[in-house]
Amino acid sequence: MNSPSSRLHDVVIAGAGPVGLFLACELALAKLDVLVLERAEHPDTPLKQPPLGTRGLSVATAEALYRRGLLDELVPAVPGASRKAQAGHFAGIAIDPAKIDPAGWRYRLPNPASANFAADMRSVESVLSARAVALGVDLRRGHAVTGLDDHGDAVTVHAGGHAFHATWLVGCDGGRSAVRQLAGFEFPGTEPEFTAYSALVEMADPQTLPPGRHATPAGFYMNEPGRIAIADFDGGAFDRSQAITPAHLQSVLRRVSGTGVTLSAVHLATSFTDRARLATTYRRGRVLLAGDAAHIHSALGGQGLNAGLGDAMNLGWKLAATVRGGAPAGLLDTYHAERHPVGEWLLDWTRAQAAVMRPDAHGRALERIVRGLVDTPDGATWFAEQLWGVSLRYDLGGGHPLAGCSAPDFEFHDGSRLAFHLRAGAGVLVDLDASPPLRHAVAPWGERIVHVACGATNELGLSALLVRPDGVVAWASDTAPTAEEIARAATRWF
């Protein structure tokens, strides 16, 4: 076996969280030599377990997992999990699922990933880690990245007392990313307005604190059995500056709630702020960023994990094609072009929630207006589209309205579904008219494009479409296309 100082890996990934692990799976699916370096010695911590470790997974994330055969592995791994839709909330304002009208989602078909659901970080990482190792990923814990050198054609990564070499390095190492800092990425943004706390507690006088969510002159708090959440508009002064002691948490809760509540025990507590920053570029030389390493924001609405997994799904096949050779010119550049706007949206989405939660007249006015909008079918549907990721469309330069959107999960007459054909990480030409010339049109791309020539139960008025490995429609046509049209579309992406 080669020593760490002499072996050249295709890709080194810093960070074995969900984003780094999912990206590792994508690259290993393409038979790349992938090394993952993780700072922590052990994968599990109490904060990754339910309930504080629970995150909402959007429809877009569920689709990504489904298309790689991971959804059926994840749901049984989550204690008490089901795929029952959870509409979500905006700044704590619940969206009524009964008011959501999906009739306008013309190109969506019912499928096993049609609903967002909740999962804890421990279960997500466990499933992804097992898949990565099964695919041959080299996962090394206790290896914090301490230095890197970009040589122009390769990268040397210093971690755990060793020097590792790779053609590419991807920083998936969180909001305080060492890779981002060492590589010199610019990371502008805005400073926080609040410190938020989430804690498992016991109260000596539970009748003192009313249950439910409450806005106050100092912020807001939520009281559930055994758990509290607080937003203290202190300018983010406290977050991670010191340990969260029971005395401090009680003091903050008393001040924000305006009560004299006494905490008899604090079993687990964490905090975060609404600090918002976005890397100006997702690539510098041979170094790329994904997930929180590329964008940080408040945890309101639970969009961070979903955005990070979306980054990984978008980047994986493009980086793999680049490493293998033969990728179209500029393919890797489309990673930044497509995902950076998502990062911008994400920061706006979370900043808007902070504005609605402000404990002043302006915040209360915004909250009343948003509540009114959410209470309408159009408003509830729009917010659900944003939260679930079903409205995401990459700008691929015009063409069919389905281009740039998530592909419909066709149920073909042979009993298979589109997601099954995406499982190996190749592109798919969906040929609903089963036209022989189209098979010849994609023949030069070999195994990079799977040709599915079969009718479907509901064809949505489409004749053919070319689907990228990430499940995004690259090209579509309502009428029988020519072989030349297909070849032009394939040349752009494959």
VENRABEL-V621829 format. One record per helix or strand of 3 or more residues. SS is the DSSP state (A for helix, B for strand). FROM is the first residue (numbers start at 0). TO is the last residue. If there is no record, write none. Layout:
ss = {SS | SS}
from = {FROM | FROM}
to = {TO | TO}
//
This chain:
ss = {B | A | B | A | B | A | A | A | A | B | A | B | B | B | B | A | B | B | A | B | B | B | A | B | B | B | A | A | A | A | A | A | B | A | B | B | B | A}
from = {7 | 17 | 33 | 45 | 53 | 58 | 70 | 96 | 101 | 116 | 120 | 137 | 144 | 154 | 161 | 177 | 186 | 194 | 205 | 211 | 218 | 226 | 245 | 262 | 275 | 286 | 290 | 303 | 332 | 360 | 376 | 417 | 426 | 435 | 448 | 463 | 471 | 482}
to = {13 | 28 | 37 | 47 | 56 | 66 | 76 | 98 | 103 | 119 | 133 | 140 | 149 | 158 | 170 | 182 | 189 | 202 | 207 | 215 | 223 | 231 | 256 | 272 | 278 | 288 | 292 | 323 | 356 | 373 | 387 | 421 | 430 | 447 | 452 | 466 | 476 | 492}
//
